[in-house]
């Protein structure tokens, strides 16, 4: 495996990893927003 192959593999891995982190962050934001909304509804009713 040459140096170029290694760099390409590394870049691909980082790209996938960053996408997973971004997805997790969006999921966490969504959950936090839903929870906040749910708490507001609970407070009103």
N, CA, C and O atoms as a Maestro MAE file, in Angstrom:
{
 s_m_m2io_version
 :::
 2.0.0
}

f_m_ct {
 s_m_title
 :::
 protein
 m_atom[180] {
  # First column is atom index #
  i_m_mmod_type
  r_m_x_coord
  r_m_y_coord
  r_m_z_coord
  i_m_residue_number
  s_m_chain_name
  s_m_pdb_residue_name
  s_m_pdb_atom_name
  i_m_atomic_number
  :::
  1 25 0.842 -1.193 0.000 1 A "UNK " " N  " 7
  2 3 0.000 0.000 0.000 1 A "UNK " " CA " 6
  3 2 0.882 1.248 0.000 1 A "UNK " " C  " 6
  4 15 1.713 1.425 0.891 1 A "UNK " " O  " 8
  5 25 0.703 2.094 -0.979 2 A "UNK " " N  " 7
  6 3 1.536 3.292 -1.079 2 A "UNK " " CA " 6
  7 2 1.048 4.400 -0.158 2 A "UNK " " C  " 6
  8 15 0.000 4.282 0.477 2 A "UNK " " O  " 8
  9 25 1.814 5.465 -0.095 3 A "UNK " " N  " 7
  10 3 1.488 6.615 0.758 3 A "UNK " " CA " 6
  11 2 0.174 7.260 0.312 3 A "UNK " " C  " 6
  12 15 -0.629 7.685 1.143 3 A "UNK " " O  " 8
  13 25 -0.038 7.330 -1.009 4 A "UNK " " N  " 7
  14 3 -1.272 7.928 -1.533 4 A "UNK " " CA " 6
  15 2 -2.502 7.153 -1.080 4 A "UNK " " C  " 6
  16 15 -3.511 7.735 -0.682 4 A "UNK " " O  " 8
  17 25 -2.398 5.823 -1.148 5 A "UNK " " N  " 7
  18 3 -3.505 4.976 -0.712 5 A "UNK " " CA " 6
  19 2 -3.819 5.221 0.759 5 A "UNK " " C  " 6
  20 15 -4.981 5.311 1.156 5 A "UNK " " O  " 8
  21 25 -2.772 5.325 1.550 6 A "UNK " " N  " 7
  22 3 -2.929 5.549 2.976 6 A "UNK " " CA " 6
  23 2 -3.646 6.879 3.229 6 A "UNK " " C  " 6
  24 15 -4.577 6.952 4.030 6 A "UNK " " O  " 8
  25 25 -3.198 7.921 2.536 7 A "UNK " " N  " 7
  26 3 -3.815 9.237 2.700 7 A "UNK " " CA " 6
  27 2 -5.292 9.211 2.291 7 A "UNK " " C  " 6
  28 15 -6.141 9.826 2.936 7 A "UNK " " O  " 8
  29 25 -5.574 8.489 1.210 8 A "UNK " " N  " 7
  30 3 -6.949 8.403 0.719 8 A "UNK " " CA " 6
  31 2 -7.837 7.681 1.741 8 A "UNK " " C  " 6
  32 15 -8.953 8.111 2.032 8 A "UNK " " O  " 8
  33 25 -7.313 6.577 2.274 9 A "UNK " " N  " 7
  34 3 -8.053 5.821 3.299 9 A "UNK " " CA " 6
  35 2 -8.325 6.694 4.522 9 A "UNK " " C  " 6
  36 15 -9.426 6.699 5.072 9 A "UNK " " O  " 8
  37 25 -7.309 7.419 4.927 10 A "UNK " " N  " 7
  38 3 -7.421 8.277 6.099 10 A "UNK " " CA " 6
  39 2 -8.468 9.372 5.863 10 A "UNK " " C  " 6
  40 15 -9.289 9.659 6.734 10 A "UNK " " O  " 8
  41 25 -8.424 9.970 4.682 11 A "UNK " " N  " 7
  42 3 -9.375 11.030 4.355 11 A "UNK " " CA " 6
  43 2 -10.802 10.489 4.337 11 A "UNK " " C  " 6
  44 15 -11.727 11.139 4.824 11 A "UNK " " O  " 8
  45 25 -10.970 9.308 3.777 12 A "UNK " " N  " 7
  46 3 -12.291 8.686 3.703 12 A "UNK " " CA " 6
  47 2 -12.805 8.389 5.106 12 A "UNK " " C  " 6
  48 15 -13.965 8.656 5.420 12 A "UNK " " O  " 8
  49 25 -11.936 7.834 5.946 13 A "UNK " " N  " 7
  50 3 -12.309 7.516 7.321 13 A "UNK " " CA " 6
  51 2 -12.732 8.781 8.066 13 A "UNK " " C  " 6
  52 15 -13.759 8.795 8.745 13 A "UNK " " O  " 8
  53 25 -11.941 9.835 7.936 14 A "UNK " " N  " 7
  54 3 -12.252 11.092 8.617 14 A "UNK " " CA " 6
  55 2 -13.580 11.651 8.140 14 A "UNK " " C  " 6
  56 15 -14.373 12.157 8.934 14 A "UNK " " O  " 8
  57 25 -13.819 11.557 6.832 15 A "UNK " " N  " 7
  58 3 -15.056 12.072 6.251 15 A "UNK " " CA " 6
  59 2 -16.268 11.350 6.839 15 A "UNK " " C  " 6
  60 15 -17.243 11.984 7.242 15 A "UNK " " O  " 8
  61 25 -16.198 10.024 6.882 16 A "UNK " " N  " 7
  62 3 -17.288 9.217 7.435 16 A "UNK " " CA " 6
  63 2 -17.466 9.534 8.914 16 A "UNK " " C  " 6
  64 15 -18.588 9.694 9.394 16 A "UNK " " O  " 8
  65 25 -16.353 9.622 9.629 17 A "UNK " " N  " 7
  66 3 -16.381 9.884 11.058 17 A "UNK " " CA " 6
  67 2 -17.016 11.243 11.353 17 A "UNK " " C  " 6
  68 15 -17.833 11.367 12.265 17 A "UNK " " O  " 8
  69 25 -16.637 12.260 10.576 18 A "UNK " " N  " 7
  70 3 -17.196 13.600 10.772 18 A "UNK " " CA " 6
  71 2 -18.690 13.609 10.483 18 A "UNK " " C  " 6
  72 15 -19.453 14.286 11.173 18 A "UNK " " O  " 8
  73 25 -19.114 12.859 9.462 19 A "UNK " " N  " 7
  74 3 -20.540 12.767 9.166 19 A "UNK " " CA " 6
  75 2 -21.302 12.129 10.320 19 A "UNK " " C  " 6
  76 15 -22.406 12.561 10.653 19 A "UNK " " O  " 8
  77 25 -20.718 11.105 10.928 20 A "UNK " " N  " 7
  78 3 -21.350 10.447 12.068 20 A "UNK " " CA " 6
  79 2 -21.477 11.401 13.243 20 A "UNK " " C  " 6
  80 15 -22.501 11.423 13.926 20 A "UNK " " O  " 8
  81 25 -20.431 12.190 13.479 21 A "UNK " " N  " 7
  82 3 -20.449 13.165 14.563 21 A "UNK " " CA " 6
  83 2 -21.533 14.216 14.294 21 A "UNK " " C  " 6
  84 15 -22.280 14.593 15.197 21 A "UNK " " O  " 8
  85 25 -21.607 14.681 13.050 22 A "UNK " " N  " 7
  86 3 -22.611 15.679 12.681 22 A "UNK " " CA " 6
  87 2 -24.018 15.126 12.862 22 A "UNK " " C  " 6
  88 15 -24.896 15.813 13.385 22 A "UNK " " O  " 8
  89 25 -24.237 13.876 12.426 23 A "UNK " " N  " 7
  90 3 -25.544 13.234 12.592 23 A "UNK " " CA " 6
  91 2 -25.919 13.141 14.065 23 A "UNK " " C  " 6
  92 15 -27.061 13.412 14.437 23 A "UNK " " O  " 8
  93 25 -24.972 12.763 14.891 24 A "UNK " " N  " 7
  94 3 -25.215 12.625 16.322 24 A "UNK " " CA " 6
  95 2 -25.567 13.980 16.935 24 A "UNK " " C  " 6
  96 15 -26.435 14.070 17.803 24 A "UNK " " O  " 8
  97 25 -24.887 15.029 16.477 25 A "UNK " " N  " 7
  98 3 -25.155 16.370 16.992 25 A "UNK " " CA " 6
  99 2 -26.561 16.830 16.616 25 A "UNK " " C  " 6
  100 15 -27.276 17.407 17.435 25 A "UNK " " O  " 8
  101 25 -26.946 16.568 15.376 26 A "UNK " " N  " 7
  102 3 -28.298 16.937 14.916 26 A "UNK " " CA " 6
  103 2 -29.337 16.166 15.726 26 A "UNK " " C  " 6
  104 15 -30.350 16.726 16.147 26 A "UNK " " O  " 8
  105 25 -29.077 14.883 15.939 27 A "UNK " " N  " 7
  106 3 -29.986 14.037 16.708 27 A "UNK " " CA " 6
  107 2 -30.136 14.573 18.136 27 A "UNK " " C  " 6
  108 15 -31.244 14.638 18.667 27 A "UNK " " O  " 8
  109 25 -29.022 14.951 18.745 28 A "UNK " " N  " 7
  110 3 -29.046 15.479 20.108 28 A "UNK " " CA " 6
  111 2 -29.820 16.790 20.159 28 A "UNK " " C  " 6
  112 15 -30.605 17.008 21.082 28 A "UNK " " O  " 8
  113 25 -29.609 17.665 19.177 29 A "UNK " " N  " 7
  114 3 -30.340 18.931 19.097 29 A "UNK " " CA " 6
  115 2 -31.827 18.679 18.960 29 A "UNK " " C  " 6
  116 15 -32.642 19.322 19.620 29 A "UNK " " O  " 8
  117 25 -32.172 17.737 18.096 30 A "UNK " " N  " 7
  118 3 -33.573 17.403 17.859 30 A "UNK " " CA " 6
  119 2 -34.217 16.880 19.137 30 A "UNK " " C  " 6
  120 15 -35.329 17.277 19.487 30 A "UNK " " O  " 8
  121 25 -33.520 15.994 19.826 31 A "UNK " " N  " 7
  122 3 -34.045 15.441 21.069 31 A "UNK " " CA " 6
  123 2 -34.228 16.535 22.116 31 A "UNK " " C  " 6
  124 15 -35.232 16.560 22.828 31 A "UNK " " O  " 8
  125 25 -33.260 17.430 22.206 32 A "UNK " " N  " 7
  126 3 -33.336 18.524 23.178 32 A "UNK " " CA " 6
  127 2 -34.523 19.433 22.846 32 A "UNK " " C  " 6
  128 15 -35.248 19.865 23.741 32 A "UNK " " O  " 8
  129 25 -34.712 19.715 21.571 33 A "UNK " " N  " 7
  130 3 -35.818 20.567 21.144 33 A "UNK " " CA " 6
  131 2 -37.168 19.911 21.439 33 A "UNK " " C  " 6
  132 15 -38.094 20.563 21.921 33 A "UNK " " O  " 8
  133 25 -37.266 18.617 21.143 34 A "UNK " " N  " 7
  134 3 -38.507 17.891 21.405 34 A "UNK " " CA " 6
  135 2 -38.807 17.853 22.906 34 A "UNK " " C  " 6
  136 15 -39.952 18.013 23.327 34 A "UNK " " O  " 8
  137 25 -37.775 17.642 23.689 35 A "UNK " " N  " 7
  138 3 -37.936 17.575 25.139 35 A "UNK " " CA " 6
  139 2 -38.422 18.927 25.676 35 A "UNK " " C  " 6
  140 15 -39.310 18.986 26.527 35 A "UNK " " O  " 8
  141 25 -37.831 20.001 25.170 36 A "UNK " " N  " 7
  142 3 -38.210 21.349 25.585 36 A "UNK " " CA " 6
  143 2 -39.679 21.601 25.231 36 A "UNK " " C  " 6
  144 15 -40.450 22.114 26.042 36 A "UNK " " O  " 8
  145 25 -40.042 21.230 24.012 37 A "UNK " " N  " 7
  146 3 -41.406 21.403 23.541 37 A "UNK " " CA " 6
  147 2 -42.374 20.600 24.412 37 A "UNK " " C  " 6
  148 15 -43.437 21.083 24.799 37 A "UNK " " O  " 8
  149 25 -41.981 19.379 24.704 38 A "UNK " " N  " 7
  150 3 -42.801 18.487 25.527 38 A "UNK " " CA " 6
  151 2 -42.992 19.079 26.920 38 A "UNK " " C  " 6
  152 15 -44.087 19.023 27.481 38 A "UNK " " O  " 8
  153 25 -41.925 19.644 27.473 39 A "UNK " " N  " 7
  154 3 -42.003 20.269 28.801 39 A "UNK " " CA " 6
  155 2 -42.916 21.492 28.780 39 A "UNK " " C  " 6
  156 15 -43.660 21.732 29.731 39 A "UNK " " O  " 8
  157 25 -42.857 22.262 27.696 40 A "UNK " " N  " 7
  158 3 -43.725 23.430 27.575 40 A "UNK " " CA " 6
  159 2 -45.185 23.012 27.526 40 A "UNK " " C  " 6
  160 15 -46.037 23.607 28.186 40 A "UNK " " O  " 8
  161 25 -45.464 21.976 26.735 41 A "UNK " " N  " 7
  162 3 -46.832 21.468 26.625 41 A "UNK " " CA " 6
  163 2 -47.299 20.970 27.990 41 A "UNK " " C  " 6
  164 15 -48.437 21.210 28.393 41 A "UNK " " O  " 8
  165 25 -46.412 20.279 28.691 42 A "UNK " " N  " 7
  166 3 -46.735 19.773 30.019 42 A "UNK " " CA " 6
  167 2 -47.026 20.894 31.002 42 A "UNK " " C  " 6
  168 15 -47.893 20.760 31.866 42 A "UNK " " O  " 8
  169 25 -46.297 22.006 30.871 43 A "UNK " " N  " 7
  170 3 -46.480 23.140 31.774 43 A "UNK " " CA " 6
  171 2 -47.803 23.856 31.502 43 A "UNK " " C  " 6
  172 15 -48.445 24.356 32.425 43 A "UNK " " O  " 8
  173 25 -48.202 23.901 30.237 44 A "UNK " " N  " 7
  174 3 -49.432 24.603 29.850 44 A "UNK " " CA " 6
  175 2 -50.666 23.814 30.288 44 A "UNK " " C  " 6
  176 15 -51.592 24.368 30.880 44 A "UNK " " O  " 8
  177 25 -50.665 22.500 29.988 45 A "UNK " " N  " 7
  178 3 -51.857 21.698 30.280 45 A "UNK " " CA " 6
  179 2 -51.941 21.287 31.745 45 A "UNK " " C  " 6
  180 15 -52.888 20.609 32.142 45 A "UNK " " O  " 8
  :::
 }
 m_bond[179] {
  # First column is bond index #
  i_m_from
  i_m_to
  i_m_order
  :::
  1 1 2 1
  2 2 3 1
  3 3 4 2
  4 3 5 1
  5 5 6 1
  6 6 7 1
  7 7 8 2
  8 7 9 1
  9 9 10 1
  10 10 11 1
  11 11 12 2
  12 11 13 1
  13 13 14 1
  14 14 15 1
  15 15 16 2
  16 15 17 1
  17 17 18 1
  18 18 19 1
  19 19 20 2
  20 19 21 1
  21 21 22 1
  22 22 23 1
  23 23 24 2
  24 23 25 1
  25 25 26 1
  26 26 27 1
  27 27 28 2
  28 27 29 1
  29 29 30 1
  30 30 31 1
  31 31 32 2
  32 31 33 1
  33 33 34 1
  34 34 35 1
  35 35 36 2
  36 35 37 1
  37 37 38 1
  38 38 39 1
  39 39 40 2
  40 39 41 1
  41 41 42 1
  42 42 43 1
  43 43 44 2
  44 43 45 1
  45 45 46 1
  46 46 47 1
  47 47 48 2
  48 47 49 1
  49 49 50 1
  50 50 51 1
  51 51 52 2
  52 51 53 1
  53 53 54 1
  54 54 55 1
  55 55 56 2
  56 55 57 1
  57 57 58 1
  58 58 59 1
  59 59 60 2
  60 59 61 1
  61 61 62 1
  62 62 63 1
  63 63 64 2
  64 63 65 1
  65 65 66 1
  66 66 67 1
  67 67 68 2
  68 67 69 1
  69 69 70 1
  70 70 71 1
  71 71 72 2
  72 71 73 1
  73 73 74 1
  74 74 75 1
  75 75 76 2
  76 75 77 1
  77 77 78 1
  78 78 79 1
  79 79 80 2
  80 79 81 1
  81 81 82 1
  82 82 83 1
  83 83 84 2
  84 83 85 1
  85 85 86 1
  86 86 87 1
  87 87 88 2
  88 87 89 1
  89 89 90 1
  90 90 91 1
  91 91 92 2
  92 91 93 1
  93 93 94 1
  94 94 95 1
  95 95 96 2
  96 95 97 1
  97 97 98 1
  98 98 99 1
  99 99 100 2
  100 99 101 1
  101 101 102 1
  102 102 103 1
  103 103 104 2
  104 103 105 1
  105 105 106 1
  106 106 107 1
  107 107 108 2
  108 107 109 1
  109 109 110 1
  110 110 111 1
  111 111 112 2
  112 111 113 1
  113 113 114 1
  114 114 115 1
  115 115 116 2
  116 115 117 1
  117 117 118 1
  118 118 119 1
  119 119 120 2
  120 119 121 1
  121 121 122 1
  122 122 123 1
  123 123 124 2
  124 123 125 1
  125 125 126 1
  126 126 127 1
  127 127 128 2
  128 127 129 1
  129 129 130 1
  130 130 131 1
  131 131 132 2
  132 131 133 1
  133 133 134 1
  134 134 135 1
  135 135 136 2
  136 135 137 1
  137 137 138 1
  138 138 139 1
  139 139 140 2
  140 139 141 1
  141 141 142 1
  142 142 143 1
  143 143 144 2
  144 143 145 1
  145 145 146 1
  146 146 147 1
  147 147 148 2
  148 147 149 1
  149 149 150 1
  150 150 151 1
  151 151 152 2
  152 151 153 1
  153 153 154 1
  154 154 155 1
  155 155 156 2
  156 155 157 1
  157 157 158 1
  158 158 159 1
  159 159 160 2
  160 159 161 1
  161 161 162 1
  162 162 163 1
  163 163 164 2
  164 163 165 1
  165 165 166 1
  166 166 167 1
  167 167 168 2
  168 167 169 1
  169 169 170 1
  170 170 171 1
  171 171 172 2
  172 171 173 1
  173 173 174 1
  174 174 175 1
  175 175 176 2
  176 175 177 1
  177 177 178 1
  178 178 179 1
  179 179 180 2
  :::
 }
}
